[in-house]
C-alpha cells in the first residue's frame, strides 16, 4: 500500500496476556519508529530502527516491551504480560532517510490496545 | 518534565478567520520543529515544519513562526476552514538527531465554527 500499515487496528487483551503489534512501513523507507500515545497525551517515542538495526530503544517503558525489524522492513512490537497502564494507541512511523533534519516521518493509523 | 508544551487544550475559531496555535519548548537543543494534524481514529499527518535557521515558513494557508529567543513557535491558519477541525500537535527534534526522536506536545483541539 501507499502508506504505513498497522495491524491489528484494535486489540483487547486480558491483563497478563502477551500481544504483538505489526507495522508495514512505506516501501523503501529506511527509518522506522514506534510511538505510544496515551489518552489525552501526545505521542511518546519508544524506539527507532535504521534498516534492521535498533539504534535507540531508550523510550521503551520496561523490559516487557520488545521490538524487532529482522529484515529491515516489517516491524513487530511485542508487549509481554500486559498491564492496564499499557492501554494506549501504538503508532508506527517511517521515513525515507536517516537522521537528517528536515526529514518528514509518516505515521500509520495506530493500533489501539486496551488491557482489561 | 514536559519539554514541548501546548498550553491551550482547545480553541474555537469562526470559519474564515485566522487560527493561531501556540507551542513552547524548554530544550535549547531542539533545532527542528514540526506541526502534525490528527483526525479521530487516524494517525498524525505532517503539516508543516521549520528549521531553527529560519523564523518563518509558509505553505499555502499555513504559516509557522519561530521565536528562538523565546523558545516559542506558532502555527497560523488563514483563512480557517471547517476541514481544519482536528487536533494539532507541535513536535521538536534535537540537533544531531534529525527527526527520529520527535518530542510532542499534548495537542490543541481546533474547532472551526461554520
Contacts between the chains, C-beta under 8 A, distances in Angstrom:
chain1	res1	chain2	res2	distance
A	4	B	43	7.3
A	31	B	100	5.8
A	33	B	100	6.3
A	35	B	102	7.9
A	40	B	106	7.1
A	41	B	106	5.6
A	41	B	107	7.9
A	42	B	4	7.5
A	42	B	6	8.0
A	42	B	89	5.3
A	42	B	91	7.7
A	42	B	104	3.3
A	42	B	105	5.3
A	42	B	106	5.0
A	42	B	107	5.6
A	43	B	44	6.9
A	43	B	89	7.4
A	43	B	102	7.6
A	43	B	104	5.0
A	44	B	104	7.1
A	45	B	101	5.4
A	45	B	102	6.6
A	45	B	103	7.2
A	48	B	100	4.7
A	48	B	101	6.7
A	55	B	100	7.8
A	56	B	100	7.1
A	56	B	101	6.5
A	91	B	43	5.7
A	91	B	44	7.4
A	93	B	43	7.7
A	95	B	99	7.3
A	95	B	100	7.5
A	97	B	98	7.8
A	98	B	98	7.2
A	98	B	100	7.8
A	99	B	96	7.9
A	99	B	97	6.7
A	99	B	98	4.0
A	99	B	100	6.1
A	100	B	98	4.7
A	101	B	31	6.5
A	101	B	32	4.5
A	101	B	51	6.3
A	101	B	93	7.1
A	101	B	95	8.0
A	101	B	98	5.3
A	101	B	99	6.7
A	102	B	32	6.8
A	102	B	49	7.1
A	102	B	51	6.5
A	102	B	98	7.9
A	102	B	99	7.8
A	103	B	98	5.6
A	103	B	99	5.4
A	104	B	34	7.8
A	104	B	46	4.9
A	104	B	49	7.2
A	104	B	99	7.6
A	105	B	46	7.3
A	105	B	99	6.0
A	105	B	100	7.6
A	105	B	102	7.2
A	106	B	46	7.0
A	107	B	36	7.7
A	107	B	43	3.5
A	107	B	44	4.9
A	107	B	45	7.2
A	108	B	43	5.1
A	109	B	41	7.1
A	109	B	42	5.5
A	109	B	43	4.8
A	110	B	43	5.4
